Every structure is written in structure tokens, then in C-alpha cells.
Amino acid sequence: MPFLYFVQDGILISGRHWKFVEKTSTFSPQQRQNLHYIIDFLPKRFTPADGCRDVRDNADMFRTRFKHQIVAEFLPPSRPGKAQKLIILCDGMPSIPRKQPLSEFLAAKGFWVIYPRYRGAWESDGRFMEKSPHEDVLDIVDDLPKEIEEIAFGRRFRLSPDKIFVIGGSFGGAAAILASLDPRVRRVIANCSVVDWKILDRSEKVETRKDKYAEYIREAFGNGYRLSDANWDKLRNGTFYNPWHRRNEIDGSKIYMFHAKDDPSVPYERTRRFAEITGSKLKTLKRGGHISTDYVVRKYWQQIKRFFDSVGNA
């Protein structure tokens, strides 16, 4: 079975030898999304014979813990500036942690990047959704400023961010939006975000025929998510982890949303209405399905950067 690794302008495919496939820029957003990046092994530096650019794997990312329970990968900026700007990345769910290439992209743009696992998910301790996942994000913010110690060799990094941004997609988009309620979070990007869990019954049926969604997650992802039926069903009460419930408190000037009209998982119309009520900025895409956050951030980076930079004028 080949292993795929997405890089900026192509895919590395490993079998016996590495092969670089160019021109993935011609892929549709849905084709990009449907690629499964199964990262088995990449050398620290790999320069193919055809002369494509160097790439790095996630061995370059450091690991640490926040609040003892939350495991996070992190990167300092490739080009440190006078001000420390931090981006926290929020995963969708269910998903495999694979935002390492996006983390490197953002670090190369001069940002600190923290890529956490929610409590109860993957490497983190705890039970998934005992607390609202956006509280995990804010617990990280609470821990700052701090001297971060990476776990492997004890190297220390001083992080005292002047500006904090959050980027989240789908399930993680709700975390980003709710995190914006904290004044320390200056701007957020919400891609194909859930804004109202009224969509839950419909969305579950898109993913599984099982009656209990949490049972599907336990069977399909094992201990990747320590999720009980009771914790999952809290989403049905309309208040837990629900941006729609907080819509009248949300400052839309802090939120930039991206959503495709043909998204089969998270209906566009509710997002459009949420953006209208809150005054959030919304980039409507005619097609693309449930588009990956990696694709959106790279594709629209100039617009996102201007949005982040507008903090200085606020």
C-alpha cells in the first residue's frame, strides 16, 4: 500500500521509491479532501532526483502538554519577528491528526503554531467532550505566557504571544468561534464550521448507518476518541458547544468564515444566516464540498493575513 504525503504543489508517494506527483493545484477541492495522508516515514530532508523543493516531515514539530492533560504539537516561527503571533489549530472530528504540513506553512509565515489534541482525543488524557472542546483551547491560552518545555529532550521555548488567533474546521470551527468570545483571542478562521448542532441527525446519517454515532466512533477509531453516548448526546440539548446558542454575544468582526454551498456535511444556509446575525465575514464558495482547512488556508492566505493584520487597526 502506498503512503501519501501532501506538499504544497504535489504529493509524495512512497512504495519502494519516492515519487513526486506534480500539479495537484489542478485537483478540485473535493479531490484534495478525499486524499488520505497516511504518514509512515519521511527522512528529515528529502530531495528527489527530479529537483523538486525540499520538504520536512512532522519530526520537526515539538510536543508538550498544557494543564497536564492536553498534548499539543508546536512550532516556533521560521522567521521570528518583534511581536509574537500565535495560531492555535482546531481539528475536525472524527479525523486523524494531520495538520503538520499546515503548521509548517504557518510557521514559515512567521507565526507560532500550537496544534493540540482535545481532551479525550488521540494522545491527550481525559474523556472526550466531558468539557466543551473550546475550553481546551482557552485552557491553553490560560497557560500563556509560559516557558514551554518540549517533551523529548527538554528544550525550552519562551512564548508570550502579543496576538492570538484560532483556526478551526468543521467540528473544530465551532471551537474557534466560541473561543472568539474570549478577549485574548483576536481573530478566528472558521472553515465549513458547524454553527448549530441542529444538523446533528442529518450529519450522523452522512457518516454511518449505526443508530448510535458514538458507538460508530468507538468501533472505527478505537481509543482515538474516548467518547461515551452521554457525552456525545449533550450536543442535542442546543446549548453545549453550540455557537448558535451564543450568537447574540459573538463579535462578528473577529470571525472570518469560509463555506461551500454544496457542503454535504454541514449545510451552508445555516452558516450564511449565522454570519448575517453576528456580522461575521463570510467567503462563499460555489462548490467544493466539505473543503479541507489546509486547502482553504493556503488558497486564501493573502485574505486571511490581511484579516489577521487588521487587529493592529482595531
N, C-alpha and C positions, 0 to 999 in steps of 0.2 A: 504493500500500500504506500503510495507516495505521500510525502508530507509537504504541505503548502505553507509558505510564509509570505505575507503581503508586504511589499515595499512600495515606495512612492509611485513608481512608474511601471511596476510589473509584479510578477510572482516568482519566487524561487521554488522550484520543485525538486525534492530530493528522492532519488531512488538509489542507484549505485553511485550516481554522479549528480552534481548540482546543475540545474539548467535554469537559465533566466528567460522568462517569457515576457516580452515587452508589450507595450500598447494596451495595458488594461484600462487606460483612460478612455478607450472606446467601449468598455463594458457599460451596460446600463447600471444604475444604482442597485436594481434588484439582483443583477448578476454578481455585483460586488458583495452584496449582503449574503448571498447564498454560498459563497466560498467558506469553507470551514478551515480555519487556520489551526492545524494541529502541529504545534511546535515541538519536535522531538529533540533536535540538536542542531546548533549552528556554531561554527567557530567564532571566536571573538571578532575576528576580521575576516571577511571573505571577499576576494577579488576575482570574479570569474574571468576565464580566458578571453571572453568577448569584450572585456574592458568596461563593464557597467560599474556604477558607483559602488563604493564600499557600503556595507550595511552592518548593523550591530544587532545582536540578539538581546533578550531580556536579562542576560547575565550582567549587563551593565547597570541594571536597576538595583538599588539597595532595598533592604527590608527593615522594618521597625514595628513597634507596637505603640498604640495610643490607648490610654486608660486600661492598660494591661490586657485587654481583650481584643482590640481591633488591630489585626495585622494589615499593614499597608506597604506597598512598594512606593519608592520615591526616587526622584532625580533632582539634583540641583541644576540650575540653568547652565547651558554650554557657554554662554557669554554673560557673566554676572554684570548687572548694572548697579547704579547708585541705589535705586529702590528695589526692594524685594517684592516681586509679584508672584502670588501663589495661585495655582489652579488645582482644585480637587475634582477628580473624575468619579462619577457615579455610574455604576454598571446597570444594565438592564437585568431582567430576571424572567425566566432562567437563562443563564448564559455561562460560558466558560471565560474565566479572566483572560482577556486577550487585548487589552489596551496598551500593551507595552510599546508597540510602534507609534501609537498616538502620543504616548508620554514623551517619547524621544523627539517627536516632531515639535511638541510644545516646549520642551527644554531647549531645543535648538533655536526657538524664538525668544528665549530669554526669560522663561518662566520656571519657577519651582513647580514641580508636579508631585502631588500625592494621590496615589491610586489605592484606595482602601477596599477591603472586603467587609461587607456589612456583618454585624454580629450574627453569628449562627450560619454564616455562609463561607464555604471553602476553608481558608486557613484560620479564620477568626474563631474565637471562642464564643460561647453563648448559644441562645436559641433564636432562630430567625423570626423576626417580626414580633418578638416579645415587646420591643420598643419600636416606635416609628423609625424606619430607616434614616430619615433625615436627621434624627437625633444623633445617629452615629457620626454624621458629617459635622454637626455642631460640637460634638464631644472632641473631635479633632481640633476644631477651632479653639475650643476652651483650653486645650493643651498648649496653645501657642501664646507668646513666643516661648521657645524652648531650645535646648541643645539636643538635637536628635542623634541617637546612637544607633548606627546600623548593626544588625544582629550578628552578622557573620564574623567580623573582625574588630568590632568595637570602634570603628571610625566615627568621629563626632562632627556634626554639622550644626551651625547656629542658624536657626530660622526664626526671623522676626518680621513677618510679612507686613508691608505697608498697604497692600491691597490684596483682597481675597476674592477669587472668582470660583464659580462652580459650574461644571459642565456635566449634564446627565442626559441619558437617552431612554425613552420608553418608561419602564418602571423607575429607572434612575432619574428621569426627567421630573417626576413628582418630588423626589428628594431635593433636586436642585431648586425647584420652585418654592418649596416650603422652607428651604434654607435661606432663601432671599428675605424672609421675614426678620432675620437677624441683621441688625445694622452693620455688623462687621463684614458681612458678605455684600460686596459692592455691585456685582453684576452676575447674572447666570445665563447660561445657554441651555435651552430645553428642546431636545430633538425628538420628534414623534412622541411627545410626552403624554403619559396618562394625566389627565386633569380632573377626571371624575370616575370613581370606581363603579358607577352605574353600568359601565361597559363590561363588568366582570363576567357575567354569564356568557355573553357573546364571545369575549376573548378566550375564555376557557375552552369553548367548543371549537375554536380555530386550532387549538393546540392538542387536544386529546378528546377521546370519546369516553374516558372514565368519568364516573359520576362525581368523584371527589378529586379535585385538582391537586390537593396536597399529596394525595396517595400517588398520583402520577409523578409528582416531583420526587418523592421519596424513592420510587421504583426506578425512575430514569436517571436520577442524579445522585443516588445513594446518600452519603454523608456530605455531599457538596452543599446541601441545604438541610439543616436540622429544623424541619418545619412540621408543626402539628396542624391538624384540621382546625383546631380552635383559633390558633394564631392567624391562619390564612383567612378564616371566615370573619375576622374583625374588619376586613375591608368592606364587608357588606353593610356595616352599620352607618356608612355615609359620613362619618366624622374622622375615623382613624386613617392617617396617612393620605388625606384627601385634599388636594389643592382647592377643589370646588367649594368645600366647606369653609375655607378661609379666604374666599375670593374678594370679600369686601375689605380685608385687611392688607391685601397684597399691593405693593407699589409696582405697577407695571413698567415703570421707567427702568427698572433693574433687570427686566426679563426680555430676552430675545429668543423667540420660538421658531422652529423650523418644522414643517409638516407637509406631507404629500397628500393630495386629495384622494388618491387611490389606496391609501394605507388600509390593508385588510385587518390589521390587528387593533389599532387604536383609531377610531373614527375621527376624521378631520373636522367635521362640523362642530363637535363639542369644543375642540381646541380653538376654532375660529371664534366661537361665542365667548369662551373664556378670555381670549385676547381682547375682544371688544369690551367686555365688562371691566377688566383690570387695566386696560390701556397698555397692554404688553405689545411689543413689536413682534410681528408675525411675518415670516417669509413663507409664502405659499408656493409649493412645488406642484406642478400639474400632474406629474406621475413619478413613480419611483418605489411605491410600496412602503414598507416599513424600513426606512433607509437607515443605514448604519451611522453611528455618531462619528466614527473615524472618517468616513467619506464626507459627511457634511462639514466637519471642522476644516478638513483640508481644502475642500471645494470652495468654501465661503470664508476662508481665513481672513481675507482683507476686510470684509464687512464685520466679522467678529472682532478683529483687532481694533477697528475704529470704535466699535461699541464699548470695548474694554477701556480704550483710551479716553472715552468721553467722561469717565469718572473724574478726571482732573478738572473738568469744566463744571461738574455738578456742585 
